[in-house]
Amino acid sequence: MLKFCTLFSGSSGNSTFIGTDRAKLLIDAGVTAKSIEQELRLIGEEPGDLDVILITHEHIDHVKGAGVLARRYGTKIAANSRTWHAMEALVGRIDPENRIVTDDTAGCLYIGGLDISSFPIPHDAADPVGYTVSDGKHKITVATDTGSLSDSLLEHLEGSNAVLIEANHDMYMLEHGPYPRVLIARIKGKHGHLSNLSCGELASKLASQGTRAIILGHLSKENNVPDVAYGTVRRAMEEAGVKIVDYADVIPPDFFGLAGHPGNDGVSQPEAGLIVAPRYGHSKVILI
């Protein structure tokens, strides 16, 4: 069984847990090691059991605690060569045996029965990537910090049972907020961040193609609020004919084995669980 949840998500720091009984992964470690340790234990996981920290890109809100965790527990860190070069000073010294350069593995890793693959994403970093993780039956994809949608990105997201995608900003809040015009232009650019509206478009497509659980992440502290992000994306999904299913703390495995909800015309209506990732603390846990 795959366990999936964000530990932290937003412009202040990002870290996501994916694991099974045999393999434990972090995607990014963008807050302090102490904070990640605490949050892992709250979801029943031990930081010393982590096999690898997969880095999407070198920005501080994705690598802040990676070096400390690696040195404290002997955890491996995986990133492509350009990202390693860009984050070297931020993560500090990592023992050679704990450095994985994904260029050497064609962007693919196999750890404890999990197939892990990286893919390029459009963002203003050295060589940013998203990740897919599969146990052979189910697929989870993490793709935040995506400035724009593309056919290539959609191809990597397609077939995912659960995804983490970004709903970074509300367009009105961004345009009328405190940011200078140059920063607003960067965020809205093709290598910036996805708006709530663009996220809603993406989430609708994925749910219509069979994705059952969608986590909205990387919400801007200044230009978004959870209720606005959730409401915008939910409306887009419902307008596309997707039924939103609400769960309390855990989306259970049996949800992923169900067929769609019967619509009024007798045709199966796609269903999806929709979660907004908290900035400080773990999201609802998804079990697949």
C-alpha positions as CSV (number, residue, x, y, z in Angstrom):
1,M,0.0,0.0,0.0
2,L,1.2,3.5,-0.9
3,K,1.0,6.3,1.6
4,F,1.1,9.8,0.3
5,C,0.8,13.2,1.9
6,T,2.4,16.6,2.1
7,L,4.3,17.5,5.2
8,F,4.7,21.2,4.3
9,S,3.6,23.1,1.2
10,G,3.9,26.7,0.2
11,S,6.4,29.5,-0.4
12,S,7.7,29.0,3.1
13,G,8.8,25.5,2.5
14,N,7.9,22.2,0.8
15,S,8.2,18.5,1.7
16,T,6.2,15.5,0.6
17,F,6.2,11.9,1.9
18,I,5.6,8.9,-0.2
19,G,6.1,5.4,1.3
20,T,5.4,1.8,1.7
21,D,6.4,-0.8,4.2
22,R,9.6,-1.3,2.2
23,A,10.5,2.2,1.0
24,K,10.3,5.7,2.4
25,L,10.8,8.8,0.3
26,L,10.8,12.5,0.7
27,I,10.3,14.8,-2.3
28,D,12.0,18.0,-1.2
29,A,13.0,19.1,2.3
30,G,12.4,22.8,2.2
31,V,12.0,23.5,6.0
32,T,14.2,22.7,8.9
33,A,15.1,19.1,9.6
34,K,13.5,19.4,13.1
35,S,10.2,20.4,11.6
36,I,10.3,17.5,9.1
37,E,11.2,15.1,11.9
38,Q,8.2,16.2,13.9
39,E,5.8,16.1,11.1
40,L,6.9,12.6,10.0
41,R,6.3,11.3,13.5
42,L,2.8,12.8,13.5
43,I,2.0,10.6,10.5
44,G,3.6,7.5,12.0
45,E,6.9,7.6,10.2
46,E,10.5,7.8,11.6
47,P,13.0,10.1,9.9
48,G,15.7,7.5,10.3
49,D,13.8,5.2,8.0
50,L,14.0,7.5,5.0
51,D,15.7,5.9,2.0
52,V,16.1,9.0,-0.1
53,I,15.3,12.7,-0.5
54,L,14.4,13.5,-4.1
55,I,15.0,17.2,-4.9
56,T,12.9,18.9,-7.5
57,H,15.1,22.0,-7.8
58,E,17.5,24.1,-5.8
59,H,15.4,26.9,-4.4
60,I,15.7,27.2,-0.6
61,D,12.0,26.4,0.1
62,H,12.8,22.9,-1.4
63,V,16.3,22.1,0.0
64,K,16.6,23.9,3.4
65,G,16.6,20.8,5.6
66,A,18.0,18.3,3.1
67,G,21.6,18.4,4.1
68,V,21.0,18.2,7.8
69,L,18.7,15.2,7.4
70,A,21.3,13.5,5.1
71,R,24.1,14.0,7.6
72,R,22.0,13.1,10.7
73,Y,20.6,9.8,9.3
74,G,22.8,8.9,6.4
75,T,19.9,9.5,4.1
76,K,20.7,9.6,0.4
77,I,19.9,12.7,-1.7
78,A,19.0,12.4,-5.4
79,A,19.0,15.3,-7.9
80,N,20.2,15.9,-11.4
81,S,23.7,17.3,-12.0
82,R,22.7,20.9,-12.7
83,T,20.5,21.0,-9.5
84,W,23.4,19.5,-7.5
85,H,25.7,22.2,-8.8
86,A,23.1,24.9,-8.0
87,M,22.3,23.7,-4.4
88,E,25.8,22.6,-3.3
89,A,26.3,25.6,-1.0
90,L,22.8,25.4,0.4
91,V,22.9,21.7,1.4
92,G,26.5,21.6,2.6
93,R,28.8,18.6,2.4
94,I,27.2,15.3,1.6
95,D,29.2,12.0,1.7
96,P,29.8,10.7,-1.8
97,E,28.0,7.4,-1.0
98,N,24.9,9.4,-0.2
99,R,24.9,11.5,-3.4
100,I,22.7,10.2,-6.3
101,V,23.1,12.0,-9.6
102,T,20.0,11.1,-11.5
103,D,21.6,11.9,-14.9
104,D,23.6,8.7,-14.3
105,T,20.4,6.7,-14.0
106,A,18.5,8.3,-16.9
107,G,16.3,10.0,-14.3
108,C,15.0,6.7,-13.0
109,L,15.5,4.9,-9.6
110,Y,14.2,1.7,-8.2
111,I,14.0,1.6,-4.4
112,G,12.3,-1.1,-2.3
113,G,9.8,-2.0,-5.0
114,L,9.1,1.6,-6.1
115,D,9.8,2.8,-9.6
116,I,10.8,6.5,-9.5
117,S,11.1,8.7,-12.5
118,S,11.8,12.4,-13.0
119,F,10.5,14.6,-15.7
120,P,11.2,18.3,-16.7
121,I,8.9,21.1,-15.5
122,P,8.7,24.7,-16.6
123,H,10.2,26.8,-13.7
124,D,13.0,29.4,-13.3
125,A,15.6,27.1,-11.8
126,A,18.7,25.3,-13.1
127,D,17.0,22.1,-14.2
128,P,13.7,21.6,-12.3
129,V,11.8,18.3,-12.3
130,G,8.7,16.6,-11.1
131,Y,8.5,13.0,-10.0
132,T,6.4,9.9,-10.6
133,V,6.4,7.1,-8.1
134,S,4.8,3.7,-8.9
135,D,4.5,0.4,-7.1
136,G,3.6,-1.3,-10.4
137,K,-0.1,-1.0,-9.8
138,H,-0.6,2.6,-8.8
139,K,1.1,5.9,-9.7
140,I,1.6,9.1,-7.7
141,T,2.9,12.2,-9.4
142,V,4.3,15.4,-7.8
143,A,4.5,18.4,-10.1
144,T,4.6,21.8,-8.3
145,D,6.4,25.0,-9.3
146,T,5.0,24.6,-12.8
147,G,4.8,27.9,-14.6
148,S,2.6,26.6,-17.5
149,L,0.7,23.6,-18.8
150,S,2.0,21.7,-21.8
151,D,1.3,18.4,-23.6
152,S,4.5,17.0,-22.2
153,L,3.6,17.8,-18.6
154,L,0.1,16.3,-19.1
155,E,1.7,13.1,-20.5
156,H,3.6,12.6,-17.3
157,L,0.6,13.3,-15.1
158,E,-1.8,11.1,-17.1
159,G,-2.6,7.7,-15.5
160,S,-1.8,9.0,-12.0
161,N,-4.1,7.7,-9.2
162,A,-3.1,10.7,-7.0
163,V,-1.3,13.9,-7.8
164,L,0.2,17.0,-6.1
165,I,-0.2,20.0,-8.3
166,E,0.1,23.7,-7.5
167,A,-2.5,26.3,-7.0
168,N,-0.1,29.1,-6.3
169,H,-2.0,32.3,-6.6
170,D,-5.3,34.0,-7.2
171,M,-5.0,36.3,-10.1
172,Y,-6.8,39.2,-8.5
173,M,-4.9,38.9,-5.3
174,L,-1.6,38.8,-7.2
175,E,-2.4,41.8,-9.4
176,H,-3.6,43.9,-6.4
177,G,-1.2,42.6,-3.8
178,P,2.2,43.9,-2.4
179,Y,4.5,42.5,-5.1
180,P,6.4,44.7,-7.5
181,R,5.5,44.5,-11.2
182,V,8.7,42.6,-12.1
183,L,7.9,39.9,-9.6
184,I,4.3,39.7,-10.7
185,A,5.5,39.2,-14.2
186,R,7.8,36.4,-13.1
187,I,5.1,34.6,-11.3
188,K,2.7,34.9,-14.2
189,G,5.3,33.9,-16.7
190,K,5.7,30.5,-18.4
191,H,8.5,29.6,-15.9
192,G,6.7,30.9,-12.8
193,H,3.7,29.4,-11.0
194,L,0.2,28.2,-11.8
195,S,-2.8,30.2,-10.9
196,N,-5.9,28.8,-9.2
197,L,-7.7,29.0,-12.6
198,S,-5.0,27.1,-14.5
199,C,-4.8,24.5,-11.7
200,G,-8.6,24.1,-12.0
201,E,-8.2,23.4,-15.7
202,L,-5.5,20.9,-15.1
203,A,-7.3,19.2,-12.2
204,S,-10.5,18.8,-14.3
205,K,-8.6,17.1,-17.1
206,L,-6.8,14.7,-14.7
207,A,-10.0,13.8,-12.9
208,S,-11.9,13.2,-16.1
209,Q,-9.1,10.8,-17.2
210,G,-9.3,8.8,-13.9
211,T,-7.1,10.6,-11.3
212,R,-8.9,9.9,-8.0
213,A,-7.1,12.2,-5.5
214,I,-5.7,15.7,-6.1
215,I,-3.7,17.7,-3.6
216,L,-3.4,21.5,-4.2
217,G,-0.1,22.7,-3.0
218,H,2.4,25.5,-3.0
219,L,-0.2,28.2,-2.2
220,S,1.4,31.7,-2.0
221,K,1.2,33.2,1.5
222,E,0.6,36.7,0.0
223,N,-1.5,35.9,-3.0
224,N,-3.8,33.1,-2.1
225,V,-5.8,31.6,0.7
226,P,-6.9,27.9,1.0
227,D,-10.7,28.6,0.7
228,V,-10.2,30.6,-2.5
229,A,-7.9,28.0,-4.0
230,Y,-10.2,25.2,-3.1
231,G,-13.3,27.0,-4.3
232,T,-11.9,28.0,-7.6
233,V,-10.6,24.5,-8.4
234,R,-13.7,22.8,-7.2
235,R,-15.9,25.0,-9.3
236,A,-13.9,24.2,-12.4
237,M,-14.0,20.5,-11.7
238,E,-17.7,20.4,-11.1
239,E,-18.4,22.5,-14.2
240,A,-16.4,19.8,-16.1
241,G,-18.7,17.1,-14.7
242,V,-16.5,15.8,-11.8
243,K,-18.1,14.9,-8.5
244,I,-16.0,16.0,-5.5
245,V,-15.9,13.5,-2.7
246,D,-15.0,14.7,0.8
247,Y,-13.1,12.7,3.4
248,A,-12.1,13.6,6.9
249,D,-8.4,12.7,7.6
250,V,-7.7,9.8,5.3
251,I,-8.6,9.0,1.7
252,P,-8.8,5.2,2.1
253,P,-7.6,2.5,-0.4
254,D,-11.1,1.3,-1.3
255,F,-11.8,4.7,-2.9
256,F,-9.3,4.0,-5.6
257,G,-11.0,0.7,-6.5
258,L,-14.5,2.2,-7.0
259,A,-16.0,3.0,-10.3
260,G,-17.3,6.5,-11.0
261,H,-20.5,7.9,-9.6
262,P,-23.6,7.1,-11.7
263,G,-24.8,10.3,-13.3
264,N,-28.4,11.3,-14.0
265,D,-28.1,10.0,-17.5
266,G,-26.8,6.6,-16.4
267,V,-23.3,7.4,-17.6
268,S,-20.6,7.1,-15.0
269,Q,-19.5,10.4,-13.6
270,P,-15.8,10.9,-12.6
271,E,-15.1,11.3,-8.9
272,A,-12.1,12.8,-7.1
273,G,-11.1,13.7,-3.6
274,L,-9.8,17.3,-3.4
275,I,-7.3,18.4,-0.7
276,V,-5.6,21.7,0.0
277,A,-2.2,21.1,1.4
278,P,-1.6,23.2,4.6
279,R,1.5,25.4,4.6
280,Y,2.5,24.3,8.1
281,G,1.7,20.7,8.8
282,H,0.7,17.6,7.0
283,S,-2.2,17.2,4.7
284,K,-4.8,14.5,4.8
285,V,-3.2,11.1,4.2
286,I,-3.9,9.3,1.0
287,L,-3.7,5.5,1.1
288,I,-3.6,3.6,-2.2
